Amino acid sequence: MRRMLVFTLLVLPALAIAADLGACRTCGTASENSAGRGPIFGNSPTDSGSIGQEAAQIWTAQADLQPVLHKSDKVLEGRVSLVIDGKPLRAEEAAETMVYFRPTTLPAVTPVETEFTMLTRRKQFDPRILPILVGSTVRFPNQDPILHNAFSTSKGNAFDVGLYAEGEGSVVTFARPGHVRVYCNVHHSMVGHILVLDTPHFTRPGKDGRFELTGLAAESGDLVVWHDRAKPWHAKVVPGKSKALEVSLDLSLRRIPQHMNKFGKPYGRSKNASY
């Protein structure tokens, strides 16, 4: 009888403690694998014809490198439609729009170590629109048999890689958030856009124009819908409390903005302007 009592007093509490530890370990694993990873790019499709195959591949590579954020499970969603001269465009055209959310308390962001690319091909920048986190680096390869000279005069992120022939090109680090317009000093019609963001919450709309940002905290902030041919759309929202948003952008701006060359002078004819 005394042995039975000793067993009850010593062994059963130990089993209970072990069970509690096991339960805590399981809970910890479950919470770490639940809403702990917030999206950099949200649920953007990579097969949209509007952004091109190269841009889709870049998008996939970036989406695979998501940083670990604070645990949160709120969502922002909506639909973007584009209008030009009063006429609506096809829903898939909204894939060239960027949607990002800047909470009142911005999380610390760490740029991925992977190098992004904005290549020159057929006298165009590809991808034409490239979103990156602040502090990221971008390489400018040349796949054309002619010379190019990527440059920007955007405040805080001005750069000039100089004339470069076909090859790997140079690397530029973008240290400040903002919109960087990229031009070619040789070809006036070449325009690219790098959106340097200080928030990890951004995405593109899908083929139906719909977007979704997940893994957000229930904190108010500024939702921005950006297109290079429209004025940015802003709204104060609270993830988890705001209804699905309907956003319409009027594409009233030029696809090729008026600009000078890197010397601040008008473009002239160049012997490298054609193949």
Secondary structure, 3 states (H helix, E strand, C coil): CHHHHHHHHHHHHHHHHHHHHHHHHHHHHHHHCCCCCCCCCCCCCCCCCCCHHHHHHHHHHHHCCCCCCCCCCEEEEEEEEEEECCEECCHHHHHHCEEEEEECCCCCCCCCCCCEECEEECCEEECCEEEEECCCEEEEEECCCCCECEEECCCCCCEECCCECCEEEEEEECCCCEEEEEEECCCCCCEEEEEEECCCCEECCCCCCEEEEEEECCCCEEEEEECCCCCCEEEEECCCCCCCEEEEEECCCCCCCCCCCCCCCCCCCCCCCCC
